[in-house]
């Protein structure tokens, strides 16, 4: 790891700059995009996975690395939420403090619901969007509509990513045993009703 | 196995002198239940292929050589309805058993907190049953517990483990070096009595415990829910059903004990018709009793198992009435595995995988012990990135992987392999994690399908035996 030696004679007011021990560092870098966990949660233009969105809230996909479950996120704000974790974690999708502290998969499919906390039984993506809009409001930023009103449907993610998996052994949320229409169940979540 | 003798031959109650040993017994009672519940859990196919089930049921119904014969539409409709009932039942049974297993892990931590506060370091490594079947430590009369697939018999064992404490049974003699008790609730009552009679027992408030507010325990997760027939999720635990408790005084000690007993046995039902005068379970009466919890209340472990038992029995009878010959009810959603398997039973292409599972299973206890030596961030990282990851991303995955392998069990025939939940004895000559990595290398060499686990094993915290 590159280090900078401490120079006691170097003060804020002068002295020669320390020499970084990082040979081969590029003179310029591509500014990184803000990392976020799903569709419609980007704060800036061009900050979605494709880099083509025009404004806040309109991005198609997460910039954080895709993963399938709790504790598999890389770093701060890169964890999904909803199926594992305690109530506090589940009330803060995409808002974890550190690596491995997210509580579920990224991206957050529209069918996902929280299993604990004040959002129990309700859409995880809608909670993430609500927290995002609050943050943008505090920053005086205009937020555009998400490509899907209630987050990316699982079938859409499968068509885009080839496969999609989030954690758990209880089976596919988007399913029917022959006595329900999965679209109706998804609509209920989208309307903000508890499962 | 490194079981120490806890008591003299005739210890019959908890005293200040043997309190630490009694709390160690409590830890071992809780530990013993976890593998037996998990084993049965893994035997259940929670999400079987409904279409395959519909096809086989329809075909079987059409083959029945009895008048009046089913038309294809009639057979299809019966198959659809029955398969949907099985889809719900299999998933519900899995969710309920998992919800109990998770609460048993909570109880293991609560009893460890009690021991840490009242006596000193809890011992977990090597304290899971050494061989199966095993005795529930100290239970009187002896209660054999098995690692066995889901069945009415196995559920009867679960019900006996969790049965409520009534009526009071006295004059029990210790059969071996444990304090005897007729129900787990009675055992904990002896601990409460000791604390009541000895109010000056000191509490150690400085040594680390597993405490609430860290995200260590969650009442519900996706594995404790199931979907009803309309595919709406049903939560098996209540949000306020309990949490970790830091034991610092008598009040918190009693709260921890009461939580264990309430979650396990639930409220005492006066004149419960399913318990005879000698506290034995009457399963015929149990089938008739309504165990549905009141709105907003969580069913106890006993009640959860009783509800599974009732539904299993009813659905089995319903299946029998269909008069289907070609397929069995159990085979529609339960994996065919032998009872009480041991790694020694397995051929060379499976035994190293079983060793790895047992190594991971045992290393979890090593890491839990570490959580009682370290506090703060070290404890958090050991728990979340060690214990949690081992359970969810290594052990759970491996339990699914090994059950894809078949072998010939003498006296049983061909069946699927399964986790054996035996203690793995780590050598003192090398660090346990290095040994775990060696176990992984041996396992992946005979079963390359588990190669995705290499990084997960490498990422585990490096915790030593103390």
Contacts between the chains, C-beta under 8 A, distances in Angstrom:
chain1	res1	chain2	res2	distance
A	69	B	392	6.7
A	69	B	393	7.2
A	70	B	388	7.4
A	70	B	392	7.0
A	71	B	384	6.1
A	71	B	385	6.6
A	71	B	388	6.2
A	71	B	389	5.9
A	71	B	392	7.8
A	71	B	393	7.9
A	72	B	393	7.7
A	83	B	221	6.2
A	83	B	222	3.7
A	84	B	218	6.8
A	84	B	221	4.7
A	84	B	222	6.6
A	84	B	392	7.6
A	85	B	215	6.4
A	85	B	218	6.0
A	85	B	221	7.6
A	86	B	215	4.5
A	86	B	217	7.1
A	86	B	218	4.7
A	87	B	218	7.7
A	87	B	239	7.2
A	88	B	215	7.0
A	89	B	215	5.9
A	100	B	384	6.5
A	100	B	385	5.6
A	101	B	384	7.4
A	113	B	233	6.6
A	115	B	218	7.7
A	115	B	220	4.6
A	115	B	221	5.5
A	115	B	222	5.9
A	115	B	224	7.8
A	115	B	225	6.4
A	115	B	235	7.1
A	116	B	218	5.8
A	116	B	219	6.4
A	116	B	220	5.5
A	116	B	221	7.7
A	116	B	239	6.3
A	117	B	239	7.8
A	120	B	220	7.8
A	120	B	235	7.5
A	120	B	239	6.8
A	121	B	233	7.0
A	121	B	235	7.6
A	167	B	222	6.3
A	167	B	392	7.3
A	168	B	221	7.5
A	168	B	222	3.3
A	168	B	223	5.7
A	169	B	46	5.5
A	169	B	47	7.8
A	169	B	94	6.7
A	169	B	98	7.7
A	169	B	222	7.6
A	169	B	223	5.1
A	169	B	396	7.7
A	170	B	46	6.4
A	170	B	47	7.6
A	170	B	91	6.0
A	170	B	94	7.3
A	170	B	95	6.3
A	170	B	222	5.5
A	170	B	223	6.1
A	170	B	225	5.5
A	170	B	226	5.9
A	170	B	227	7.0
A	170	B	233	7.9
A	171	B	46	6.4
A	171	B	47	3.8
A	171	B	91	6.1
A	171	B	227	6.5
A	172	B	47	7.3
A	173	B	227	8.0
A	173	B	233	7.6
A	175	B	227	7.2
A	175	B	231	5.6
A	176	B	231	5.8
A	177	B	50	6.3
A	177	B	83	7.6
A	177	B	84	4.0
A	177	B	87	5.0
A	177	B	88	7.1
A	177	B	227	7.8
A	177	B	229	5.9
A	177	B	231	6.3
A	178	B	50	7.6
A	178	B	80	5.2
A	178	B	84	5.7
A	179	B	84	6.3
A	179	B	229	5.0
A	179	B	230	5.5
A	179	B	231	7.7
A	180	B	229	7.9
A	180	B	230	4.3
A	180	B	231	4.9
A	180	B	232	7.9
A	182	B	231	7.1
A	185	B	230	7.8
A	185	B	231	6.0
A	185	B	232	7.0
A	195	B	232	5.6
A	195	B	233	4.9
